[in-house]
């Protein structure tokens, strides 16, 4: 009860103000992601409202913002193009069901297999992608656009040194919007991105055939969306954990993302997940509790329904400036030193993750390849086995598994003694390949009339040997 009270009402004022800032930043993002996916802007706005509102109650990471995202929009583009919106809504519901199942099965355990080098690469790539998404909003837009971006950055960085009662991004939005109204400066606004309808989402069941063929159409997209969404959500949750020095329930977060997408699909929204940019804005603006996420979702709809005429006139350069601030704050600037000081393999993995994510515009692919590269480098590093010969005793040092058995086998190619001892007290048998290699050496040497004595097997290695060798204990 105390934890629940703290998560909802332990930071009320700051949570409300930070939620308002996030809601303002969500609108252009949601519209832009809708355009990427090929759907009406309201599909992204409804998704952001539904997901943020629901995840505030069922998510595992307080203060994290979930809504429509670019990573998810890229996955659904072909589905919308080939089959239309109704199939996208059905895929969103199925995505939620899969995410819910993943959460029940404890997918968060897989997070421990994501190395720090991949995490750094993920964060840096995300910062670069967020910046690249802002470029179309200011490139070739004239000097006033650049001036407003600079003024926004100055307000965001200077004001908090003297005044912290109201989040600096919100102050920038209010002041600079008033300036454009009073001066008549011609700037691109939120309204220029797409038409905003002042209506609430309504419950609907996707109008598609309930057949196996339909399932086969949406399942590949739903599976990809569920994996991308959970990957981005769990990594973002870890980043917010680090920023706030708190822990979160990653499996609950996975289940919450699933519930949010299920409901979201029935209310006309596209699949979504956690957003690192908006989450960083929320935390840096003072948001710490679930109330900030709830306010972001509800205030988003309030802006559209009640203040729609004012919202569409908010200058885009101001929101671009806020997002650039997010990029600067998100990017791990210590990674430049990391490249020099870290082991070369780790530095390579970090750089590779950044390059792949930015090139493919797909976070899941970049992180997956980063993890695979880390695994390969790790295997190469630990697969070195040292074999020392002391008389007729061969002392094995290092783990024996599929990647190290070759050098182990080669050490016993030519044995001239009539009897040898293989000492495994400084080694360990990890898999079937290790047991197979040991059996092969013994069989080959005994065929050459060489007696082999095996010593030093630890209990776990003995159990594995017996399991894979018909219960026979090595000599």
LINPE-V488630 format. One record per residue. N is the residue number from 1. RES is the residue in three letters. SS is DSSP state (H for helix, E for strand, C for the rest). PSI is psi in whole degrees, -180 to 180 (* if undefined). OMEGA is omega in whole degrees, 0 to 359 (* if undefined). Layout:
# LINPE-V488630
n={N;N}
res={RES;RES}
ss={SS;SS}
psi={PSI;PSI}
omega={OMEGA;OMEGA}
This chain:
# LINPE-V488630
n={1;2;3;4;5;6;7;8;9;10;11;12;13;14;15;16;17;18;19;20;21;22;23;24;25;26;27;28;29;30;31;32;33;34;35;36;37;38;39;40;41;42;43;44;45;46;47;48;49;50;51;52;53;54;55;56;57;58;59;60;61;62;63;64;65;66;67;68;69;70;71;72;73;74;75;76;77;78;79;80;81;82;83;84;85;86;87;88;89;90;91;92;93;94;95;96;97;98;99;100;101;102;103;104;105;106;107;108;109;110;111;112;113;114;115;116;117;118;119;120;121;122;123;124;125;126;127;128;129;130;131;132;133;134;135;136;137;138;139;140;141;142;143;144;145;146;147;148;149;150;151;152;153;154;155;156;157;158;159;160;161;162;163;164;165;166;167;168;169;170;171;172;173;174;175;176;177;178;179;180;181;182;183;184;185;186;187;188;189;190;191;192;193;194;195;196;197;198;199;200;201;202;203;204;205;206;207;208;209;210;211;212;213;214;215;216;217;218;219;220;221;222;223;224;225;226;227;228;229;230;231;232;233;234;235;236;237;238;239;240;241;242;243;244;245;246;247;248;249;250;251;252;253;254;255;256;257;258;259;260;261;262;263;264;265;266;267;268;269;270;271;272;273;274;275;276;277;278;279;280;281;282;283;284;285;286;287;288;289;290;291;292;293;294;295;296;297;298;299;300;301;302;303;304;305;306;307;308;309;310;311;312;313;314;315;316;317;318;319;320;321;322;323;324;325;326;327;328;329;330;331;332;333;334;335;336;337;338;339;340;341;342;343;344;345;346;347;348;349;350;351;352;353;354;355;356;357;358;359;360;361;362;363;364;365;366;367;368;369;370;371;372;373;374;375;376;377;378;379;380;381;382;383;384;385;386;387;388;389;390;391;392;393;394;395;396;397;398;399;400;401;402;403;404;405;406;407;408;409;410;411;412;413;414;415;416;417;418;419;420;421;422;423;424;425;426;427;428;429;430;431;432;433;434;435;436;437;438;439;440;441;442;443;444;445;446;447;448;449;450;451;452;453;454;455;456;457;458;459;460;461;462;463;464;465;466;467;468;469;470;471;472;473;474;475}
res={UNK;UNK;UNK;UNK;UNK;UNK;UNK;UNK;UNK;UNK;UNK;UNK;UNK;UNK;UNK;UNK;UNK;UNK;UNK;UNK;UNK;UNK;UNK;UNK;UNK;UNK;UNK;UNK;UNK;UNK;UNK;UNK;UNK;UNK;UNK;UNK;UNK;UNK;UNK;UNK;UNK;UNK;UNK;UNK;UNK;UNK;UNK;UNK;UNK;UNK;UNK;UNK;UNK;UNK;UNK;UNK;UNK;UNK;UNK;UNK;UNK;UNK;UNK;UNK;UNK;UNK;UNK;UNK;UNK;UNK;UNK;UNK;UNK;UNK;UNK;UNK;UNK;UNK;UNK;UNK;UNK;UNK;UNK;UNK;UNK;UNK;UNK;UNK;UNK;UNK;UNK;UNK;UNK;UNK;UNK;UNK;UNK;UNK;UNK;UNK;UNK;UNK;UNK;UNK;UNK;UNK;UNK;UNK;UNK;UNK;UNK;UNK;UNK;UNK;UNK;UNK;UNK;UNK;UNK;UNK;UNK;UNK;UNK;UNK;UNK;UNK;UNK;UNK;UNK;UNK;UNK;UNK;UNK;UNK;UNK;UNK;UNK;UNK;UNK;UNK;UNK;UNK;UNK;UNK;UNK;UNK;UNK;UNK;UNK;UNK;UNK;UNK;UNK;UNK;UNK;UNK;UNK;UNK;UNK;UNK;UNK;UNK;UNK;UNK;UNK;UNK;UNK;UNK;UNK;UNK;UNK;UNK;UNK;UNK;UNK;UNK;UNK;UNK;UNK;UNK;UNK;UNK;UNK;UNK;UNK;UNK;UNK;UNK;UNK;UNK;UNK;UNK;UNK;UNK;UNK;UNK;UNK;UNK;UNK;UNK;UNK;UNK;UNK;UNK;UNK;UNK;UNK;UNK;UNK;UNK;UNK;UNK;UNK;UNK;UNK;UNK;UNK;UNK;UNK;UNK;UNK;UNK;UNK;UNK;UNK;UNK;UNK;UNK;UNK;UNK;UNK;UNK;UNK;UNK;UNK;UNK;UNK;UNK;UNK;UNK;UNK;UNK;UNK;UNK;UNK;UNK;UNK;UNK;UNK;UNK;UNK;UNK;UNK;UNK;UNK;UNK;UNK;UNK;UNK;UNK;UNK;UNK;UNK;UNK;UNK;UNK;UNK;UNK;UNK;UNK;UNK;UNK;UNK;UNK;UNK;UNK;UNK;UNK;UNK;UNK;UNK;UNK;UNK;UNK;UNK;UNK;UNK;UNK;UNK;UNK;UNK;UNK;UNK;UNK;UNK;UNK;UNK;UNK;UNK;UNK;UNK;UNK;UNK;UNK;UNK;UNK;UNK;UNK;UNK;UNK;UNK;UNK;UNK;UNK;UNK;UNK;UNK;UNK;UNK;UNK;UNK;UNK;UNK;UNK;UNK;UNK;UNK;UNK;UNK;UNK;UNK;UNK;UNK;UNK;UNK;UNK;UNK;UNK;UNK;UNK;UNK;UNK;UNK;UNK;UNK;UNK;UNK;UNK;UNK;UNK;UNK;UNK;UNK;UNK;UNK;UNK;UNK;UNK;UNK;UNK;UNK;UNK;UNK;UNK;UNK;UNK;UNK;UNK;UNK;UNK;UNK;UNK;UNK;UNK;UNK;UNK;UNK;UNK;UNK;UNK;UNK;UNK;UNK;UNK;UNK;UNK;UNK;UNK;UNK;UNK;UNK;UNK;UNK;UNK;UNK;UNK;UNK;UNK;UNK;UNK;UNK;UNK;UNK;UNK;UNK;UNK;UNK;UNK;UNK;UNK;UNK;UNK;UNK;UNK;UNK;UNK;UNK;UNK;UNK;UNK;UNK;UNK;UNK;UNK;UNK;UNK;UNK;UNK;UNK;UNK;UNK;UNK;UNK;UNK;UNK;UNK;UNK;UNK;UNK;UNK;UNK;UNK;UNK;UNK;UNK;UNK;UNK;UNK;UNK;UNK;UNK;UNK;UNK;UNK;UNK;UNK;UNK;UNK;UNK;UNK;UNK;UNK;UNK;UNK;UNK;UNK;UNK;UNK;UNK;UNK;UNK;UNK;UNK;UNK;UNK}
ss={C;H;H;H;H;H;H;H;H;C;C;H;H;H;H;H;H;H;H;H;H;H;H;H;H;H;H;H;H;H;H;H;H;H;H;H;H;C;C;C;H;H;H;H;H;H;H;H;H;H;H;H;H;H;H;H;H;H;C;C;C;C;C;C;C;E;E;E;C;H;H;H;H;H;H;H;H;H;H;H;H;H;H;C;H;H;H;H;H;H;H;H;H;H;H;H;H;H;H;H;H;H;H;H;C;C;H;H;H;H;H;H;H;C;C;H;H;H;H;H;H;H;H;H;H;H;H;H;H;H;H;H;H;H;H;H;H;H;C;C;C;C;H;H;H;H;H;H;H;H;H;H;H;H;H;H;H;H;H;H;H;C;C;C;C;C;C;H;H;H;H;H;H;H;H;H;H;H;H;H;H;H;H;C;C;C;C;C;E;H;H;H;H;C;C;C;C;C;C;C;C;C;C;C;C;C;C;C;C;C;C;H;H;H;H;H;H;H;H;H;H;H;H;H;H;H;H;H;H;H;H;H;H;H;H;H;H;H;H;H;H;H;H;H;C;C;C;C;C;H;H;H;H;H;H;H;H;H;H;H;H;H;H;H;H;H;C;C;C;C;C;E;E;E;C;H;H;H;H;H;H;H;H;H;C;C;C;C;C;H;H;H;H;H;H;H;H;H;H;H;H;H;H;H;H;C;C;H;H;H;H;C;C;C;E;H;H;H;H;H;H;H;H;H;H;H;H;H;H;H;C;C;C;C;H;H;H;H;H;H;H;C;C;H;H;H;H;H;H;H;H;H;H;H;H;H;H;H;H;H;C;C;H;H;H;H;H;H;H;H;H;H;H;H;H;H;H;H;H;H;H;H;C;C;C;E;E;E;E;E;C;C;E;E;E;E;E;E;E;E;C;C;C;C;H;H;H;H;H;H;C;C;C;C;C;C;C;C;E;E;E;E;E;E;E;E;E;E;E;C;C;H;H;H;H;H;H;H;H;H;H;H;H;H;H;H;H;C;C;C;E;E;E;E;E;C;C;C;H;H;H;H;H;H;H;H;H;H;C;C;C;C;C;C;C}
psi={-41;-42;-43;-44;-41;-40;-30;-38;17;-6;44;-55;-50;-37;-42;-47;-43;-36;-37;-43;-45;-42;-42;-37;-24;-32;-56;-33;-47;-40;-45;-42;-32;-41;-41;-44;-18;28;171;144;-31;-24;-43;-38;-43;-40;-45;-41;-51;-49;-47;-42;-45;-42;-24;-32;-38;-7;165;-3;98;146;-1;139;128;140;-166;139;159;-38;-42;-38;-38;-35;-34;-2;-50;-37;-45;-43;-40;-29;-14;178;-42;-39;-34;-42;-42;-40;-35;-43;-45;-36;-45;-41;-44;-42;-38;-43;-44;-40;-41;-37;-4;47;-22;-22;-27;-17;-27;-12;1;109;161;-36;-38;-40;-45;-44;-41;-49;-47;-41;-39;-41;-42;-43;-40;-42;-44;-33;-22;-22;-46;-21;-12;-16;131;30;1;163;-34;-34;-47;-36;-41;-34;-44;-44;-38;-47;-39;-45;-45;-36;-28;-45;-45;-18;-23;-22;120;6;-33;135;135;-40;-37;-39;-43;-43;-46;-51;-49;-26;-41;-40;-44;-36;-43;-29;-19;21;133;108;154;138;174;-38;-23;-15;-28;167;131;118;136;65;150;153;149;152;136;153;125;132;80;158;134;75;166;-33;-40;-44;-41;-28;-47;-22;-47;-39;-42;-40;-45;-43;-40;-40;-47;-45;-44;-38;-49;-38;-45;-37;-39;-39;-40;-39;-43;-37;-47;-39;-36;-2;41;166;157;162;101;-36;-38;-37;-43;-44;-40;-42;-40;-48;-43;-42;-32;-52;-42;-43;-32;-8;22;24;155;155;143;-178;-168;148;115;-38;-53;-32;-40;-43;-46;-49;-44;-22;0;-4;132;-19;178;-26;-35;-39;-43;-45;-40;-45;-47;-42;-28;-47;-36;-43;-41;-46;-48;-43;26;-40;-30;-38;-42;-15;3;127;133;-36;-30;-46;-34;-42;-41;-42;-34;-38;-40;-43;-46;-41;-27;-40;133;96;-19;-10;-22;-40;-34;-38;-35;-41;-28;160;146;-37;-43;-42;-41;-43;-43;-48;-42;-41;-45;-50;-46;-43;-46;-40;-44;-16;28;111;-39;-45;-46;-46;-42;-47;-37;-43;-42;-44;-43;-41;-42;-43;-38;-44;-44;-35;-42;-4;6;119;131;130;111;130;121;96;-120;12;130;111;119;125;124;161;141;116;-174;-31;-10;-1;-25;-50;-31;-46;-41;-28;-20;25;-41;105;125;-19;159;-12;135;163;131;111;113;21;-21;22;180;137;118;-27;-177;-34;-39;-46;-43;-39;-41;-44;-40;-42;-46;-46;-43;-42;-39;-31;-23;13;35;122;132;128;124;127;162;8;126;164;-43;-40;-37;-44;-46;-42;-44;-39;-40;-4;34;31;5;133;133;150;*}
omega={180;178;179;179;181;181;183;189;180;185;194;186;181;179;180;181;179;177;178;178;181;180;179;180;182;187;180;179;181;179;181;181;176;179;178;182;180;180;179;180;182;179;177;180;177;179;181;178;183;185;181;182;183;184;177;181;189;182;182;183;176;176;177;183;176;182;174;184;179;180;179;181;180;182;187;184;183;179;179;182;186;187;175;187;185;177;177;179;177;179;178;179;179;176;178;180;179;180;177;178;178;179;179;181;176;183;183;178;182;182;181;179;177;184;180;179;179;178;179;178;178;181;181;179;179;178;179;180;178;179;180;179;180;186;180;183;180;182;179;182;176;185;181;177;180;180;181;176;179;179;178;180;178;180;183;184;184;185;182;178;184;186;184;183;179;180;182;178;179;177;180;181;183;185;186;173;177;179;180;179;186;183;181;178;183;179;174;182;178;181;180;182;181;182;179;179;184;180;177;176;180;181;177;174;182;183;180;177;178;182;176;180;177;179;180;179;188;185;180;179;181;179;179;180;181;181;179;182;180;179;180;182;183;177;177;178;179;179;178;174;182;181;185;182;178;178;179;180;185;178;175;178;179;178;179;177;179;179;181;181;176;179;181;180;179;179;172;181;175;181;181;181;179;180;183;181;181;177;178;176;182;182;181;177;177;181;180;186;179;180;181;178;179;179;179;181;182;181;175;179;177;178;183;185;188;186;184;182;179;182;183;180;177;182;178;180;179;179;176;178;178;180;175;175;178;179;181;180;182;184;179;185;176;181;176;175;179;180;183;188;184;173;185;180;180;178;179;180;180;180;180;179;179;184;183;179;181;182;183;185;183;183;183;181;181;181;180;179;177;179;179;178;179;180;180;178;180;179;180;183;186;183;179;181;177;180;181;178;177;186;178;178;178;182;182;178;181;183;175;176;191;185;184;184;182;180;177;180;182;182;183;180;182;179;183;181;178;180;178;175;175;183;183;182;178;181;180;176;187;185;182;180;180;178;180;180;180;178;181;179;181;182;182;181;178;176;178;179;175;179;183;176;182;179;172;178;176;185;182;179;177;179;180;180;181;180;186;183;174;178;181;177;181;181;*}
